[in-house]
Amino acid sequence: MKRTKRRYLALQVDSDVAPTPKEFIDAVWSAVTKLYGEYGASQTGLALIDYNEGEKKAVIRTALATVNMVRTALASITSVANKEAAVQVIAVSGTIKALYENLR
């Protein structure tokens, strides 16, 4: 069985109130499902790796083949937990270690 290649995305959440980690990942899953359906969402293998409520930053993991799908879905997010919000991708990397080094 072939190993799935993954990519890690560092995200910045722009909103007045910082959402909880559950509210944030629910909004991401909702956006992906809305654009690509349940089958497309299942292909992404999305996972929340790290979330900092104070800085409103998050790190998510996705499959390499679906990075562009996830980025498109993130751009379509207009609200998180019924509060206006936007999500920007800060960096993309193949390893968590390199991602955190790029963010310094």
VEXLO-164539 format. One record per residue: residue number from 1; residue in three letters; x, y, z of N, C-alpha, C in turn; chain. Coordinates in nm, 4 decimals. Each point is the difference from the previous one (the first is absolute). Layout:
<rs>
+-----+---------+----------+----------+----------+----------+----------+----------+----------+----------+----------+--------+
: num : residuo :      nc1 :      nc2 :      nc3 :     cac1 :     cac2 :     cac3 :      cc1 :      cc2 :      cc3 : cadena :
+-----+---------+----------+----------+----------+----------+----------+----------+----------+----------+----------+--------+
: NUM :     ALA :        X :        Y :        Z :        X :        Y :        Z :        X :        Y :        Z :      A :
...
+-----+---------+----------+----------+----------+----------+----------+----------+----------+----------+----------+--------+
</rs>
This chain:
<rs>
+-----+---------+----------+----------+----------+----------+----------+----------+----------+----------+----------+--------+
: num : residuo :      nc1 :      nc2 :      nc3 :     cac1 :     cac2 :     cac3 :      cc1 :      cc2 :      cc3 : cadena :
+-----+---------+----------+----------+----------+----------+----------+----------+----------+----------+----------+--------+
:   1 :     MET :   0.0831 :  -0.1178 :   0.0000 :  -0.0831 :   0.1178 :   0.0000 :   0.0879 :   0.1246 :   0.0000 :      A :
:   2 :     LYS :  -0.0348 :   0.0947 :  -0.0837 :   0.0798 :   0.1207 :  -0.0136 :  -0.0333 :   0.1007 :   0.1105 :      A :
:   3 :     ARG :   0.1027 :   0.0637 :   0.0503 :  -0.0158 :   0.0993 :   0.1053 :  -0.0550 :   0.1300 :  -0.0586 :      A :
:   4 :     THR :  -0.0904 :   0.0639 :   0.0718 :  -0.0594 :   0.1258 :  -0.0437 :   0.0933 :   0.1155 :   0.0323 :      A :
:   5 :     LYS :   0.0308 :   0.0815 :  -0.1015 :   0.0814 :   0.1190 :   0.0247 :  -0.0905 :   0.1080 :   0.0575 :      A :
:   6 :     ARG :   0.0529 :   0.0726 :   0.0952 :  -0.0790 :   0.1008 :   0.0700 :   0.0660 :   0.1367 :  -0.0098 :      A :
:   7 :     ARG :  -0.0806 :   0.1016 :   0.0208 :   0.0483 :   0.1365 :   0.0082 :  -0.0620 :   0.0648 :   0.1227 :      A :
:   8 :     TYR :   0.0746 :   0.0919 :   0.0588 :  -0.0436 :   0.0711 :   0.1193 :  -0.0176 :   0.1468 :  -0.0366 :      A :
:   9 :     LEU :  -0.1137 :   0.0577 :   0.0384 :  -0.0311 :   0.1378 :  -0.0310 :  -0.0091 :   0.0809 :   0.1285 :      A :
:  10 :     ALA :   0.0730 :   0.1115 :   0.0048 :  -0.0101 :   0.0935 :   0.1110 :  -0.1048 :   0.1036 :  -0.0388 :      A :
:  11 :     LEU :  -0.0947 :   0.0245 :   0.0890 :  -0.1128 :   0.0874 :  -0.0303 :  -0.0107 :   0.1127 :   0.1018 :      A :
:  12 :     GLN :  -0.0495 :   0.1142 :  -0.0462 :  -0.0299 :   0.1140 :   0.0861 :  -0.1503 :   0.0247 :  -0.0086 :      A :
:  13 :     VAL :  -0.0662 :   0.0068 :   0.1148 :  -0.1439 :   0.0255 :   0.0046 :  -0.0207 :   0.1470 :   0.0334 :      A :
:  14 :     ASP :  -0.0684 :   0.0719 :  -0.0893 :  -0.0298 :   0.1411 :   0.0236 :  -0.1446 :   0.0130 :   0.0442 :      A :
:  15 :     SER :  -0.0182 :   0.0281 :   0.1298 :  -0.1344 :   0.0216 :   0.0548 :   0.0131 :   0.0808 :   0.1284 :      A :
:  16 :     ASP :  -0.1112 :   0.0579 :   0.0412 :   0.0012 :   0.0793 :   0.1232 :   0.0155 :  -0.0872 :   0.1229 :      A :
:  17 :     VAL :  -0.0669 :  -0.1157 :  -0.0024 :   0.0044 :  -0.0925 :   0.1130 :   0.0679 :  -0.1286 :  -0.0465 :      A :
:  18 :     ALA :   0.0941 :  -0.0489 :   0.0788 :   0.0711 :  -0.1227 :  -0.0364 :  -0.0922 :  -0.1202 :   0.0164 :      A :
:  19 :     PRO :  -0.0193 :  -0.0777 :  -0.1075 :  -0.0832 :  -0.1207 :   0.0129 :   0.0736 :  -0.1092 :   0.0770 :      A :
:  20 :     THR :  -0.0752 :  -0.0927 :   0.0549 :   0.0611 :  -0.1147 :   0.0670 :   0.0543 :  -0.0941 :  -0.1084 :      A :
:  21 :     PRO :   0.0885 :  -0.0911 :   0.0354 :   0.0511 :  -0.0949 :  -0.0999 :  -0.1109 :  -0.0799 :  -0.0680 :      A :
:  22 :     LYS :  -0.1012 :  -0.0430 :   0.0759 :  -0.1101 :  -0.0769 :  -0.0594 :  -0.0803 :   0.0850 :  -0.0979 :      A :
:  23 :     GLU :  -0.0294 :   0.1243 :   0.0366 :  -0.0732 :   0.0885 :  -0.0906 :   0.0786 :   0.0228 :  -0.1288 :      A :
:  24 :     PHE :   0.1307 :   0.0149 :   0.0121 :   0.0833 :   0.0257 :  -0.1169 :   0.0030 :  -0.1201 :  -0.0949 :      A :
:  25 :     ILE :   0.0295 :  -0.1180 :   0.0516 :   0.0096 :  -0.1171 :  -0.0879 :  -0.1369 :  -0.0361 :  -0.0572 :      A :
:  26 :     ASP :  -0.1075 :   0.0254 :   0.0750 :  -0.1346 :  -0.0217 :  -0.0536 :  -0.0267 :   0.0918 :  -0.1189 :      A :
:  27 :     ALA :   0.0463 :   0.1244 :   0.0085 :  -0.0178 :   0.0949 :  -0.1103 :   0.0800 :  -0.0436 :  -0.1224 :      A :
:  28 :     VAL :   0.1204 :  -0.0523 :   0.0217 :   0.0831 :  -0.0472 :  -0.1118 :  -0.0661 :  -0.1204 :  -0.0665 :      A :
:  29 :     TRP :  -0.0427 :  -0.0976 :   0.0808 :  -0.0668 :  -0.1178 :  -0.0563 :  -0.1272 :   0.0401 :  -0.0749 :      A :
:  30 :     SER :  -0.0743 :   0.0932 :   0.0554 :  -0.1229 :   0.0460 :  -0.0641 :   0.0283 :   0.0634 :  -0.1357 :      A :
:  31 :     ALA :   0.1041 :   0.0811 :  -0.0080 :   0.0357 :   0.0654 :  -0.1264 :   0.0429 :  -0.1018 :  -0.1046 :      A :
:  32 :     VAL :   0.0813 :  -0.0978 :   0.0401 :   0.0451 :  -0.1027 :  -0.0941 :  -0.1185 :  -0.0839 :  -0.0475 :      A :
:  33 :     THR :  -0.0874 :  -0.0372 :   0.0918 :  -0.1168 :  -0.0809 :  -0.0358 :  -0.0946 :   0.0772 :  -0.0913 :      A :
:  34 :     LYS :  -0.0172 :   0.1291 :   0.0272 :  -0.0899 :   0.0813 :  -0.0810 :   0.0502 :   0.0104 :  -0.1442 :      A :
:  35 :     LEU :   0.1308 :   0.0136 :  -0.0180 :   0.0562 :   0.0149 :  -0.1344 :   0.0163 :  -0.1321 :  -0.0747 :      A :
:  36 :     TYR :   0.0420 :  -0.1059 :   0.0704 :   0.0382 :  -0.1235 :  -0.0670 :  -0.0832 :  -0.1224 :   0.0387 :      A :
:  37 :     GLY :  -0.0959 :   0.0169 :   0.0892 :  -0.0826 :  -0.1119 :   0.0417 :   0.0725 :  -0.0893 :   0.0989 :      A :
:  38 :     GLU :  -0.0693 :  -0.1003 :   0.0464 :   0.0576 :  -0.0893 :   0.0996 :   0.1133 :  -0.0842 :  -0.0572 :      A :
:  39 :     TYR :  -0.0138 :  -0.0409 :  -0.1259 :   0.1071 :  -0.0801 :  -0.0606 :   0.1286 :   0.0825 :  -0.0117 :      A :
:  40 :     GLY :  -0.0115 :   0.1225 :  -0.0480 :   0.1172 :   0.0869 :  -0.0115 :   0.0620 :   0.0296 :   0.1351 :      A :
:  41 :     ALA :  -0.0846 :   0.0228 :   0.1007 :   0.0500 :   0.0273 :   0.1345 :   0.0732 :  -0.1208 :   0.0567 :      A :
:  42 :     SER :  -0.0494 :  -0.1194 :  -0.0317 :   0.0655 :  -0.1206 :   0.0519 :   0.1378 :  -0.0207 :  -0.0622 :      A :
:  43 :     GLN :   0.0220 :   0.0523 :  -0.1191 :   0.1297 :  -0.0142 :  -0.0660 :   0.1073 :   0.0886 :   0.0628 :      A :
:  44 :     THR :  -0.0406 :   0.1069 :   0.0682 :   0.0963 :   0.0960 :   0.0535 :   0.0781 :  -0.0530 :   0.1196 :      A :
:  45 :     GLY :  -0.0619 :  -0.0817 :   0.0831 :   0.0674 :  -0.0491 :   0.1202 :   0.0344 :   0.1123 :   0.0960 :      A :
:  46 :     LEU :  -0.0866 :   0.0998 :   0.0099 :   0.0247 :   0.1159 :   0.0849 :   0.0166 :  -0.0371 :   0.1465 :      A :
:  47 :     ALA :   0.0932 :   0.0678 :   0.0654 :   0.0195 :  -0.0174 :   0.1444 :   0.0552 :   0.1298 :   0.0575 :      A :
:  48 :     LEU :  -0.0519 :   0.0394 :   0.1140 :   0.0515 :   0.1173 :   0.0707 :   0.1194 :  -0.0449 :   0.0834 :      A :
:  49 :     ILE :   0.1162 :   0.0541 :  -0.0289 :   0.1230 :  -0.0385 :   0.0695 :   0.0254 :   0.0899 :   0.1205 :      A :
:  50 :     ASP :  -0.0147 :   0.1309 :  -0.0185 :   0.0295 :   0.0954 :   0.1058 :  -0.0926 :   0.1198 :  -0.0149 :      A :
:  51 :     TYR :  -0.0414 :   0.0576 :   0.1132 :  -0.0850 :   0.1187 :  -0.0041 :   0.0356 :   0.0887 :   0.1174 :      A :
:  52 :     ASN :   0.0284 :   0.1269 :  -0.0272 :   0.0349 :   0.0964 :   0.1029 :  -0.1092 :   0.1064 :   0.0032 :      A :
:  53 :     GLU :  -0.0855 :  -0.0045 :   0.1007 :  -0.1115 :   0.0951 :   0.0079 :   0.0483 :   0.1428 :   0.0219 :      A :
:  54 :     GLY :   0.1085 :   0.0171 :   0.0733 :   0.0511 :   0.1343 :   0.0275 :   0.0474 :   0.0710 :  -0.1262 :      A :
:  55 :     GLU :   0.0744 :  -0.0700 :  -0.0829 :   0.0527 :   0.0589 :  -0.1237 :  -0.0926 :  -0.0229 :  -0.1186 :      A :
:  56 :     LYS :  -0.1053 :  -0.0799 :   0.0197 :  -0.0946 :  -0.0360 :  -0.1069 :   0.0725 :  -0.0658 :  -0.1179 :      A :
:  57 :     LYS :   0.0904 :  -0.0916 :   0.0317 :   0.0737 :  -0.0733 :  -0.1029 :  -0.0282 :  -0.1488 :   0.0141 :      A :
:  58 :     ALA :   0.0016 :  -0.0681 :  -0.1147 :  -0.0281 :  -0.1434 :  -0.0006 :   0.0924 :  -0.0694 :  -0.0979 :      A :
:  59 :     VAL :   0.0219 :  -0.1293 :   0.0231 :   0.0722 :  -0.0856 :  -0.0938 :  -0.0899 :  -0.1182 :  -0.0294 :      A :
:  60 :     ILE :  -0.0245 :  -0.0237 :  -0.1296 :  -0.0799 :  -0.1148 :  -0.0397 :   0.0809 :  -0.0882 :  -0.0933 :      A :
:  61 :     ARG :  -0.0382 :  -0.1274 :  -0.0062 :   0.0651 :  -0.0970 :  -0.0880 :  -0.0998 :  -0.0429 :  -0.1066 :      A :
:  62 :     THR :   0.0495 :  -0.0163 :  -0.1234 :  -0.0841 :  -0.0492 :  -0.1087 :   0.0850 :  -0.0845 :  -0.0935 :      A :
:  63 :     ALA :  -0.0654 :  -0.0727 :  -0.0873 :   0.0700 :  -0.0812 :  -0.0994 :   0.0590 :   0.0916 :  -0.1070 :      A :
:  64 :     LEU :   0.1149 :  -0.0367 :  -0.0536 :   0.0674 :   0.0799 :  -0.1025 :  -0.0905 :   0.0237 :  -0.1204 :      A :
:  65 :     ALA :  -0.0729 :  -0.1008 :  -0.0424 :  -0.0844 :   0.0105 :  -0.1190 :  -0.1159 :   0.0977 :   0.0180 :      A :
:  66 :     THR :  -0.0338 :   0.0339 :   0.1238 :  -0.1166 :   0.0852 :   0.0241 :   0.0350 :   0.1361 :   0.0591 :      A :
:  67 :     VAL :   0.1266 :   0.0396 :  -0.0043 :   0.0400 :   0.1288 :   0.0574 :  -0.0764 :   0.1149 :  -0.0652 :      A :
:  68 :     ASN :  -0.0106 :   0.0002 :  -0.1320 :  -0.0699 :   0.1090 :  -0.0677 :  -0.1491 :   0.0011 :   0.0327 :      A :
:  69 :     MET :  -0.0597 :  -0.1176 :   0.0164 :  -0.1403 :  -0.0067 :   0.0399 :  -0.0198 :   0.0633 :   0.1373 :      A :
:  70 :     VAL :   0.0881 :  -0.0330 :   0.0923 :  -0.0112 :   0.0517 :   0.1367 :   0.0230 :   0.1507 :   0.0015 :      A :
:  71 :     ARG :   0.0978 :   0.0471 :  -0.0769 :   0.0268 :   0.1444 :  -0.0054 :  -0.1205 :   0.0759 :  -0.0549 :      A :
:  72 :     THR :  -0.0646 :  -0.0558 :  -0.1005 :  -0.1195 :   0.0617 :  -0.0564 :  -0.1119 :   0.0045 :   0.1028 :      A :
:  73 :     ALA :  -0.0186 :  -0.1092 :   0.0721 :  -0.1036 :  -0.0050 :   0.1023 :   0.0286 :   0.0999 :   0.1123 :      A :
:  74 :     LEU :   0.1266 :   0.0135 :   0.0379 :   0.0361 :   0.0950 :   0.1053 :  -0.0305 :   0.1431 :  -0.0430 :      A :
:  75 :     ALA :   0.0228 :   0.0307 :  -0.1266 :  -0.0278 :   0.1342 :  -0.0513 :  -0.1494 :   0.0304 :  -0.0010 :      A :
:  76 :     SER :  -0.0819 :  -0.1041 :  -0.0043 :  -0.1443 :   0.0207 :  -0.0048 :  -0.0630 :   0.0181 :   0.1381 :      A :
:  77 :     ILE :   0.0766 :  -0.0154 :   0.1059 :  -0.0544 :   0.0149 :   0.1357 :  -0.0254 :   0.1477 :   0.0285 :      A :
:  78 :     THR :  -0.1251 :   0.0311 :   0.0364 :  -0.0369 :   0.1378 :   0.0338 :  -0.0425 :   0.0145 :   0.1458 :      A :
:  79 :     SER :  -0.0292 :  -0.1126 :   0.0649 :  -0.0376 :   0.0071 :   0.1413 :   0.0415 :  -0.1280 :   0.0710 :      A :
:  80 :     VAL :   0.0338 :   0.0170 :   0.1265 :   0.0335 :  -0.1124 :   0.0868 :  -0.0849 :   0.0168 :   0.1255 :      A :
:  81 :     ALA :  -0.0820 :  -0.0989 :   0.0293 :  -0.0889 :   0.0025 :   0.1164 :  -0.0914 :   0.1225 :  -0.0040 :      A :
:  82 :     ASN :  -0.0565 :   0.0279 :  -0.1163 :  -0.0931 :   0.1113 :  -0.0208 :   0.0608 :   0.1365 :   0.0285 :      A :
:  83 :     LYS :   0.1305 :   0.0114 :  -0.0101 :   0.0695 :   0.1281 :   0.0138 :   0.0829 :   0.0207 :  -0.1260 :      A :
:  84 :     GLU :   0.0024 :   0.1228 :  -0.0510 :   0.0752 :   0.0284 :  -0.1216 :   0.1457 :  -0.0388 :   0.0193 :      A :
:  85 :     ALA :   0.0553 :  -0.0659 :  -0.1024 :   0.1394 :  -0.0431 :   0.0080 :   0.0533 :  -0.0262 :  -0.1397 :      A :
:  86 :     ALA :   0.1301 :   0.0035 :  -0.0117 :   0.0685 :  -0.0360 :  -0.1234 :   0.1228 :  -0.0813 :   0.0388 :      A :
:  87 :     VAL :   0.0408 :  -0.0886 :  -0.0885 :   0.1155 :  -0.0857 :   0.0278 :   0.1011 :   0.0168 :  -0.1122 :      A :
:  88 :     GLN :   0.1238 :   0.0327 :   0.0351 :   0.1076 :   0.0124 :  -0.0980 :   0.1043 :  -0.1080 :   0.0230 :      A :
:  89 :     VAL :   0.0561 :  -0.0491 :  -0.1093 :   0.1086 :  -0.0970 :   0.0074 :   0.1306 :   0.0781 :   0.0106 :      A :
:  90 :     ILE :   0.0754 :  -0.0255 :   0.1058 :   0.1274 :   0.0681 :   0.0217 :   0.1129 :  -0.0755 :  -0.0682 :      A :
:  91 :     ALA :   0.0013 :  -0.1321 :   0.0163 :   0.1079 :  -0.0821 :  -0.0548 :  -0.0483 :  -0.1425 :  -0.0214 :      A :
:  92 :     VAL :   0.0668 :  -0.0698 :  -0.0921 :  -0.0272 :  -0.1410 :  -0.0281 :   0.1335 :  -0.0725 :   0.0025 :      A :
:  93 :     SER :   0.0025 :  -0.1188 :   0.0625 :   0.1242 :  -0.0752 :   0.0084 :  -0.0285 :  -0.1493 :   0.0027 :      A :
:  94 :     GLY :   0.1028 :  -0.0782 :  -0.0291 :  -0.0116 :  -0.1447 :   0.0011 :   0.0219 :  -0.0607 :   0.1372 :      A :
:  95 :     THR :   0.0613 :   0.0756 :   0.0908 :   0.0214 :  -0.0491 :   0.1360 :  -0.0385 :   0.1084 :   0.1003 :      A :
:  96 :     ILE :  -0.0406 :  -0.0420 :   0.1175 :  -0.0372 :   0.0951 :   0.1044 :   0.1226 :   0.0802 :   0.0435 :      A :
:  97 :     LYS :   0.1128 :  -0.0663 :   0.0108 :   0.1229 :   0.0660 :   0.0434 :   0.0366 :   0.1148 :  -0.0936 :      A :
:  98 :     ALA :  -0.0019 :  -0.0251 :  -0.1297 :   0.0337 :   0.1046 :  -0.0971 :  -0.1034 :   0.1117 :   0.0016 :      A :
:  99 :     LEU :  -0.1251 :  -0.0350 :   0.0239 :  -0.1052 :   0.1016 :   0.0053 :   0.0250 :   0.0971 :   0.1140 :      A :
: 100 :     TYR :   0.0304 :  -0.0519 :   0.1184 :   0.0263 :   0.0875 :   0.1147 :   0.1282 :   0.0812 :  -0.0193 :      A :
: 101 :     GLU :   0.0993 :  -0.0571 :  -0.0676 :   0.1227 :   0.0764 :  -0.0285 :  -0.0284 :   0.1156 :  -0.0948 :      A :
: 102 :     ASN :  -0.0869 :  -0.0208 :  -0.0994 :  -0.0358 :   0.1065 :  -0.0935 :  -0.0796 :   0.1108 :   0.0665 :      A :
: 103 :     LEU :  -0.0727 :  -0.0316 :   0.1055 :  -0.0826 :   0.0990 :   0.0672 :   0.0796 :   0.0899 :   0.0928 :      A :
: 104 :     ARG :   0.1214 :  -0.0363 :   0.0322 :   0.0810 :   0.0830 :   0.0911 :   0.0470 :   0.1250 :  -0.0670 :      A :
+-----+---------+----------+----------+----------+----------+----------+----------+----------+----------+----------+--------+
</rs>
